[in-house]
């Protein structure tokens, strides 16, 4: 189970992961300048294959390799050009982060794709998703856990004052649980995976981190209770997708000390309201749940609703600054 929140320092606001453009130094400068209390390792998928979330995480796997096919990422017998490129992009991002976090102490977030979205996205040699083969999923989860241990150790080596927070991106998790992931042909779907198997695999991969783990999904119907049982210290979600069905789970999560990463700022270019207006929905939810407004700032981290890869550089900068100001508004005036 996750450790008590008191053991962790959390910043008031952070980003989700991806940023527009292809300049790692510029992205690191923007992120560290926007979030002095909770920076993160930016991802730049516009650079091409291997910088995308699936290729990037596949490059971290231990003794499992992938290459790019027209249909997507597929397992290989040995590391090739695509694996090397993914690792090179990641190294470039770490170099930039290290440069802009000299002397930093505090929480620092890094992101990787979680085991179930990875299993739904990576193809076996025959072209079907690894998700359809329970043995392949077990091997993938073990390889991912090993790769994450090494990655987190490298981040701690480069930023020794950081308390590293691991974010697992699981946008396909709900589809996996409901049997909605389509096969290669598109004519059928893979069977729903048993919830206990899903939970156990997540727990195994989370065990690779010796600090807090946050699970992110900007899909509807995030399984808050399952993620808490698996050991997540925080859950990151698109606040606009919450429905009344989610409210009981949200209330239970808050009372259990789970940190909510509330995505309240749109991820693509739009006109932004004033920061206080952006968190009005959060205040309203708190009142509806009968929660103490004084707990708002200590229960929430404010983020964009999803990654910012599809935004303009100017909007991405504005969105991150808006998150920081909205979090400050919440802390100053929880009522």
N, C-alpha and C positions, 0 to 999 in steps of 0.2 A: 504494500500500500504506500501511497505517497506520504512523505514526512510532513510534520506540522508546518504550516506556513511560516511560523515565527522564525524558522531556521533560515529562511531565504529573504534576501533584500530584493524587492521588485521595483522597477521604475514605474512612473505614472503613465507613460505612453511609449510605444515603440512601433515599428513597422511590421509588415507580414513577411516580406522576403524579397520579391523581385522588384527591380527598378528598370526604367527605360534606358536605352542607349547601351554603349559597349565599353565605356571608359571606367575601369575598376577604381582608379584613384578618385575620379570625380564622384562616383557613387559613394565611396567610403567617406569622402569629405562631407557630402550632403548628409549622410546618415549620422555620422558622429557629431556634426554641427547641429542637427535637428534634435537629437536625443542624447543630451549629455549624461543622463541618468540610466539609459537603457538602450545603447546602440545594438546593431545587429550586423551580421555578415550579409552584405547585399548579394543578390543573384542577378545576372544580366543575360537573360535568355536570348536577347536580340543578337548576341554574338554568333549564334548558330548552334548546330548539334553538339551536345556535350555541355553546353551552358544552360540548356533547358533543364527543368527540375528532374525529369526521369533520367536523362543521360548523366547529369551531374551526380545524382545519388548512385546510379549504377557504377560510376567510376570509383566509388568508395568501397564497393564490395570486395571481399577477400576470397581469392581463389575462385571467383566467378567473373566472367567477362562478357561484354556485349559488343555488338556492332549494329550499325544502322542499316535497316532494310527500307524499301519504299513504304512498307506497312507500319514501320516503327522499330523500336529497339528489340533486338533478338540476342539470345545467349550464343556465345562463341566458345570454342575450345581453348583459345589463348588470347591474351591482350593484343589488340591491334591499334590501328590509327585512331579509331573513335574513342577507345578507352584512354589512350595517351592524351588525346585532346581534352577530354573531360577533366583529367587530372591536372593538366596544364592550366586550364581556366581557373580551377579551384585554387591552385597555387598562386596564381596572379591575384585572385581576390583576397587570399590570406595575406599576401605581401602588402596590399593596399590597406587592409584593416590594421595590420601591425603598425604601419607607418602612422596612422591617424589615431592610434590608441596608446601611444607612449605614455607610461605612467598612470594609465586608467585603472581605477579600482571600482568594482561594482558589477551589476548583472550585465551579461553580454549574451545575446541570443544568436544561435546558429540553427539553420534549417536543413532538414533532409526529408525525403519522401518516406512515409511509413510503409510497413511491410505489406499491407493489404492493397494500397493503391499501386505499389510497385508490382505486386503479383498480378494485378489486373492489367498492368501496362506492358510488362516484359513478355516477350514471346519465347516459347520453347522452339526447338529447331524445326518442328513441323508447322509452326505458324500460329498455334493456339496459345492463349495466355497461360502463364504459369499458374494462375488461379485455379484452373481445372485439374491440377495434379497436386494432391495434398503433400506428397513427398517433395515435390519441387518447392512448394511454399515453405515447408520446414527447412529445407536447405537454404533457401533465400533468406529467411528470417535469421538463421544462424550466421550466415555470411554478412548480412547487414549489421547485426549486433557487433560482430568483430570489427567491421569497417568503421562503425561509429565510435567504438572505443579508441581506435587509432586517431580518428579525426578530432575527437574532443581533446585527446592528449596533446595533439599538435596545436590546437587553438590555445590551450592553457600554457603551452611552452612559449608561444608567441606573445600572449597577453597575460603574463603571470599574475597580475592583480585582479583578473576577471573571475567572477563567479559565473561559470558557463551554464546557460539555460539551453536545453535541446528542444527544438520544435519539430515534431513529426507532422508532415503534411499528409492528410488523409482525405482528399476530396472524394475518393471513390468508396469510402467506407460504408456509407448508407446503401449504395448500390450493391456492394458485396453482401451485406446482411440481408438484402431483400431479393437476391437473385436477379438483379437487373443489369449485370455486366454482359455485354453482347459478345458472342463468339466471333472468330475471325470472319466467318461468312456473313455475319449480321443476321442470320435467319433464326438463331436460337440464343438463349442466354445460359450462362453458367449457373449451376445450382446455388441456392443461398447457402452460405457457410454458417454452421452452428455458432450461436453467439458465444458459447464457452470457448470454442476453438479460436474465434476472433479475439476474445479477451485474453486468452492465454498467450497467443502469439504477440499481441501488443505488449503484454507484461514482460515477455522475454526480451523484446527489443528495447523497451524502456530500461531494463536492467543494465544495459550497456552504459547508461549515464550514471555518474555518482552525484549528480545534482538534479535539480528539478526538470521535469519534462512537461511540455505543453503540446497538446494535439490540436492542429488547426484543420478546419474544414469550412469552406465558404459555400457548401451545398446545404439544402434544407434538411431538417430533421436530424440534427447532430445528436448522436446517442450519448448524452451527457452522463447518465448513470453508468453505462458500460465503461466509458473512459475513466471515470473516477475509480471504479472497481479495479481496472487494469493498472492503476497507479499514477494516472496523470495528476500533476500538481496544478495544472491550468488547462482551460479549454478556450480555443480561439475560434471565433465564428462571426458570420455576417449578421449584425444585429437586426437588419431590416427583414431577415428571413424568419425571425422568431414568430411563433404562433402561440395561441393560448395553450395548446397541447404541451409546449415546452416549459411553461411557467413553473409547474410543480418541480420539474427536474432542476431548473435554474435556482429556485429557492433552496432546494436540498443541497445543491452544490455550494452555494454561498454559505449556508450554515455549517457545512462540513469543512470550510476553509479553502475550497478550490478557488483559484484566482480565475476570473473571467476576463478574457481578452476580447473586448467588445469592439467589433468592427463597425464604426459609425460614420466613417468618411468614405464616400464613394471612391472606387479604385480607378475610374476613368474620368476624363475631363468633364467637369460640370461647374456650375456656380456654387460656391460654398456659402452656407449661412454663417451667422456669427457663431463663435465657438460655444457660447452658452446655449444657443438654440440646438446645436448638434447633439448635446447630451440631454435634452429635454425628455426624449423617449426613455432614457435610462432612469432618470428621476421618477418618471411616471410608473415604470415597471416596479421600481423599488416600493413605491407607495402601494401599488396594487398587491404586492406580495407581503405587505405589512412589515417590511424590513426597516431597520433603523437607518435613516439617511446618513448618519454619522459613519456608517460602515462603507459607504459608497466608494470613497477614494481608496480604502484599504482592500476592497474586494475586486476592484476593476483595474485593468490596464487598457487604455484607449489606443485603438489602431485603425488603419484603413480597413475597409470591408474585405479586401482581398489584396493580392499582389498588385504592384503598380506598373507592370511591364507594358500594359496597353495605354498608359498615360503619356502625355507630353512631358518632357523634362521639367518645364516650368510648373505644370500642375502637380507633378510628383513632389517637387520641393514645397509647394504650397500645402499639399495634403499632409505632409509630415509635420510641417509647422502648425497646421490647424489641429492635428491630434494633440500636440504638446500644449497648445493654448486651451483646448477643450478639457484636457485633464486638469489643468490649473484651475479652470472655472469650476470644475466639479469639487476640487479640494477646497477652494475658497468659499463656495456657496453650495453645500450639499442639498440644502432645502430647495 
